[in-house]
Amino acid sequence: MKAIIPVAGEGTRLRPHTHTTPKALLEVAGKPIVGHILDELSSLGIEEVVMVIGYRGDMIKEYVESRSEFKSLFVKQSELLGLGHAIHLTKEIVKDGPGLIVLGDTIFESDLKSALETKEIMIGTKAVSNPSRFGIAEVQDGQIIRLVEKPDKPIGNLALVGIYVLPEMSTLYAALDSLVARNLRTKGEFQLTDALQMLLEQGVVMRPLEVEAWLDCGKPETLLATNRRLLSTYPQDHKKNGNVIIEPVYIAKSAKVDESVIGPYVSIGKNSYVKRSMMSNTIVNQNSEVQHASLEESIIGENAAVSGKMTRLNVGDSSEIDLGAG
């Protein structure tokens, strides 16, 4: 089975961080978003991944190729014409056979192992309070009967969370071929949801795959929420070394922390240095420096330097902030 991971988007809601780093490589709980996804795929025994890249795709290619457990292939999406278009671009590489599609900003908890053994299309779903923002599945007697992309009038509250298990990819590619050939777009884009709805109308059976946790990484506040959730599952036994550590936290082995109060829910990346600071609910990316600062609900990009007193920051890569010594 091949896994297809679309990661071509620019991640505009996560600027300034995505000015220099693609969204899939932003760190949460000590590793890139796509790193968590690849870990899950590796645990399922998947050995081949097809990445749909675009914005800063060379950085994603370098990271994925460093994961020696996978054979990795790459397709470039030059125009962002929708998820259906992204998947359609993989046709000549994947061709047929079973496939798993996972969106590149979707960290999830679900029983995928059982889903991969089924002979029916399985689509990850989770109940949401704001269904107009998502593709929505209408379910009857345990079977999906209709799919609608971001409906103006909600047909239900089961959102499509970005996980699709397909026993035969050629069936999906045929529907995508039809969409593209007929230029059938929704909200200006070729939607995967529309291609799957075509298959439903042809009598193809699809069932919902219950997703226990859907961890969104699309905005600063949801990235921090995902960081909290993941850290809560990590084993905790950090050496204090003169600091106050309020778990759960992640501190990279190569990071250095002096005379600081860290936590709860703090991630400090590789080769970063924190001195005489207090922080909670904060992500400090690799190769950054924070001194004499009080941070809460903050994200500090790579190679950034922060000093002074403040309570909340969203600082991009290679920035330098000095608001006066603490």
C-alpha positions in Angstrom: 0.0 0.0 0.0 1.1 3.5 -0.9 0.4 6.5 1.3 -0.3 9.8 -0.4 0.4 13.0 1.7 -0.5 16.4 0.1 1.7 19.1 1.6 1.7 21.8 -1.2 -0.1 24.5 0.7 1.4 27.8 1.8 0.0 27.7 5.4 -1.0 31.4 5.3 -2.8 31.2 8.7 0.5 30.3 10.3 2.5 33.3 9.1 5.1 34.6 9.9 6.4 31.0 10.5 5.4 29.8 7.1 7.3 32.6 5.4 10.4 30.6 5.9 9.2 27.0 6.7 6.4 25.0 5.1 3.6 24.2 7.4 4.3 20.5 7.4 7.7 21.1 8.9 6.6 23.4 11.7 7.4 21.6 15.0 4.9 20.5 17.6 5.8 18.4 20.7 9.4 18.2 19.5 9.1 17.1 15.9 7.7 18.4 12.6 3.9 17.9 11.9 4.7 15.6 9.1 7.1 13.7 11.3 4.2 12.7 13.6 2.3 11.5 10.5 5.2 9.5 9.2 5.7 7.9 12.6 2.1 6.7 12.5 2.5 5.3 8.9 5.7 3.5 9.9 3.9 1.8 12.8 1.3 0.6 10.3 4.0 -1.0 8.2 3.6 1.3 5.3 6.9 1.6 3.4 6.2 3.9 0.4 5.0 7.5 0.6 4.0 9.8 -2.2 4.3 13.5 -1.3 2.5 16.2 -3.2 4.8 19.2 -2.7 4.7 22.8 -3.8 5.6 25.7 -1.6 9.2 25.2 -0.3 8.9 21.6 -1.4 12.7 21.2 -1.4 12.7 21.4 2.4 10.0 18.8 2.7 11.8 16.5 0.2 15.0 16.8 2.3 13.2 15.9 5.5 11.2 13.0 4.1 14.2 11.5 2.3 16.0 11.5 5.7 13.5 9.0 6.9 15.2 5.8 5.8 12.3 3.5 6.6 10.4 4.9 3.6 10.7 4.8 -0.1 9.6 8.3 -1.0 8.3 9.8 -4.2 7.4 13.4 -5.0 5.0 15.1 -7.2 4.9 18.9 -7.6 1.6 20.8 -7.5 2.5 24.1 -9.2 -1.1 25.5 -9.0 -3.1 25.1 -5.8 -6.3 23.9 -7.5 -7.7 21.9 -4.6 -7.2 18.6 -2.9 -8.8 16.6 -5.8 -6.3 18.2 -8.1 -3.4 17.3 -5.8 -4.4 13.6 -5.6 -5.0 13.5 -9.4 -1.4 14.5 -9.9 -0.3 11.2 -8.3 -2.1 9.0 -10.8 0.9 8.1 -13.0 3.0 7.1 -9.9 0.4 5.3 -7.8 -1.7 3.9 -10.7 -3.7 1.2 -9.0 -3.8 -1.0 -5.9 -4.7 0.1 -2.3 -4.0 3.5 -1.1 -4.1 5.7 2.0 -4.5 9.5 1.8 -3.6 11.5 4.8 -3.6 15.3 4.7 -0.2 16.8 5.7 -1.6 18.8 8.6 -3.7 16.1 10.1 -2.3 14.5 13.3 -4.9 11.9 14.3 -5.7 9.0 16.7 -7.7 6.2 15.1 -7.7 2.4 14.5 -6.2 2.7 11.1 -4.8 -0.9 11.2 -8.3 -2.4 11.1 -9.4 0.1 8.4 -6.5 -0.9 6.2 -7.8 -4.5 6.2 -11.2 -3.7 4.9 -12.4 -4.1 1.3 -14.5 -0.9 1.4 -13.6 2.8 1.2 -13.2 4.2 4.7 -13.3 7.9 5.3 -12.2 9.5 8.6 -14.9 11.6 10.3 -15.5 13.4 13.5 -18.4 15.4 14.8 -17.8 19.2 14.8 -19.8 22.3 15.9 -19.1 24.3 12.8 -19.8 22.0 9.8 -19.8 24.8 7.2 -16.0 24.9 7.4 -15.5 21.3 6.3 -16.5 18.6 3.9 -19.4 16.7 5.6 -20.5 13.1 5.5 -24.2 12.1 5.8 -24.4 8.7 7.4 -27.3 6.2 7.5 -27.1 2.8 9.1 -23.3 2.9 9.3 -22.9 3.8 5.7 -22.0 7.1 4.0 -24.9 8.1 1.7 -23.8 11.7 0.8 -20.7 13.9 0.8 -20.7 17.7 0.5 -17.8 20.1 0.5 -18.3 23.0 2.9 -22.1 23.0 2.6 -23.9 26.4 2.9 -26.8 24.5 4.5 -25.4 21.8 6.8 -26.4 18.2 6.1 -25.0 17.0 9.4 -22.0 17.5 11.6 -19.6 14.7 10.7 -16.6 16.5 9.2 -14.1 14.8 6.9 -10.9 15.0 8.8 -8.4 14.2 6.0 -8.0 10.4 6.2 -9.1 8.2 3.3 -8.6 4.4 3.0 -9.1 3.1 -0.6 -8.9 -0.6 -1.5 -8.4 0.3 -5.2 -7.0 3.7 -6.2 -7.9 3.3 -9.9 -11.5 3.8 -9.0 -10.9 7.1 -7.4 -8.6 8.2 -10.3 -11.4 7.5 -12.8 -13.7 9.9 -10.9 -10.9 12.5 -10.7 -10.3 12.2 -14.4 -14.0 13.0 -15.0 -13.9 16.0 -12.7 -10.8 17.5 -14.4 -12.0 16.7 -17.9 -15.3 18.4 -17.3 -13.8 21.2 -15.3 -16.2 20.5 -12.4 -15.1 22.7 -9.5 -16.5 23.7 -6.1 -15.5 27.1 -4.8 -13.0 27.3 -7.6 -11.2 24.1 -6.9 -11.3 20.4 -7.8 -12.5 18.7 -4.6 -11.7 15.2 -3.5 -15.1 15.2 -1.8 -16.9 15.7 -5.2 -15.0 12.8 -6.8 -16.0 10.5 -3.9 -19.6 11.7 -4.2 -19.5 10.6 -7.8 -18.4 7.1 -6.7 -21.3 7.1 -4.1 -23.7 7.8 -6.9 -22.3 4.9 -8.9 -23.1 2.6 -5.9 -19.6 2.3 -4.3 -19.9 1.5 -0.6 -18.2 3.9 1.8 -18.2 3.8 5.6 -17.1 6.3 8.2 -13.9 5.7 10.1 -14.3 7.1 13.6 -11.4 9.3 14.6 -10.8 9.5 18.3 -8.7 12.6 18.2 -8.3 15.1 15.3 -5.4 17.4 16.1 -5.5 20.5 13.9 -2.3 22.3 13.2 -3.6 25.0 10.9 -3.6 28.1 13.1 -1.3 29.3 16.0 -3.9 28.6 18.7 -4.7 25.1 17.3 -1.0 24.3 16.9 -0.5 25.1 20.6 -3.6 23.0 21.5 -2.1 20.1 19.6 1.2 20.6 21.4 -0.6 20.3 24.7 -2.5 17.2 23.7 0.7 15.4 22.4 2.8 16.4 25.4 0.2 15.0 27.7 0.8 11.5 26.2 4.6 11.7 26.5 6.6 10.0 29.3 7.9 12.6 31.7 11.1 12.5 33.7 13.1 15.6 33.0 16.2 16.4 35.1 15.8 19.7 36.8 19.4 21.0 36.8 18.6 24.0 38.8 15.3 24.8 36.9 11.7 24.4 37.9 10.1 21.9 35.4 6.3 21.7 35.5 5.4 18.7 33.3 4.3 17.9 30.7 7.1 19.4 28.7 9.5 18.4 25.9 13.1 19.6 26.0 15.4 18.4 23.3 18.6 16.7 24.5 20.7 19.3 22.8 18.7 22.2 24.2 20.1 24.1 27.3 17.9 25.6 30.0 19.4 27.7 32.9 17.6 29.2 35.9 14.2 29.0 34.4 10.6 27.9 35.1 9.5 25.7 32.2 5.9 24.4 31.8 3.4 23.1 31.7 3.0 22.4 28.0 6.3 23.7 26.7 8.4 22.3 23.8 12.0 23.5 23.4 13.7 22.4 20.2 17.1 21.2 19.3 20.1 23.5 20.1 17.9 26.1 21.7 19.0 28.1 24.8 16.6 29.4 27.5 18.0 31.5 30.4 16.3 33.1 33.3 12.9 32.8 31.8 9.4 31.6 32.6 7.2 30.0 30.0 4.0 28.0 29.7 1.9 26.7 26.7 4.7 27.7 24.4 6.7 26.3 21.5 10.4 27.3 21.1 11.7 26.0 17.8 15.2 24.8 17.2 18.3 27.0 17.3 16.6 29.8 19.1 17.5 31.8 22.2 15.2 33.1 24.9 16.5 35.2 27.8 14.9 37.1 30.6 11.4 36.6 29.2 8.0 35.6 30.5 6.1 33.8 27.8 2.6 32.3 27.6 0.7 31.0 24.6 3.7 31.8 22.4 5.4 30.4 19.3 9.1 31.2 18.7 10.4 30.3 15.2 13.8 28.8 14.3 17.0 30.8 14.7 15.1 33.5 16.6 16.4 35.6 19.6 14.0 36.9 22.3 15.0 38.9 25.4 13.1 41.2 27.7 9.6 41.0 29.3 6.5 40.0 27.5 3.5 37.7 27.9 2.6 36.5 24.4 4.6 36.3 21.2 4.3 34.8 17.7 7.8 35.3 16.4 8.9 34.0 13.0 12.2 32.4 12.0 15.5 34.4 12.2 13.9 37.3 14.2 15.4 39.2 17.0 13.2 40.8 19.7 14.5 42.9 22.6 11.9 44.7 24.8 14.3 45.6 27.6 16.1 43.4 30.1 14.0 41.6 32.7 
